[in-house]
Amino acid sequence: MTEETRTSNAPESPQASSGRGSPPSPELLTTREVGALLNMGASTVRAHDRRGLLPPPVRIGGSVRWLRKELLAWLAVGCPSRGRWIQMGKSPADRISRVAT
């Protein structure tokens, strides 16, 4: 076997070179990341939040984040309003905020 047959000039894919797949998804999503998940702009995410159309966010200091798992569960049941979502007992963010206050 020659040197040419043992090595390839083709560049390695990023996954092959790192030995793992894509980076892990964050558990807490920013407004922009929620927008990407829902295929809408960040300003629309903020408007939907103000109108109670999204699950409640988690507030950390001045930051607003959403739980990825909660958003995926919310999508799976048809995107109910925040009030209905909380009535369904599905919102861990709501339970966290009640414990913290």
Secondary structure, 3 states (H helix, E strand, C coil): CCHHHHCCCCCCCHHHHHCCCCCCCCCEECHHHHHHHHCCCHHHHHHHHHCCCCCCCEEECCEEEEEHHHHHHHHHCCCCCHHHHHHCCCCHHHHHHHHHC
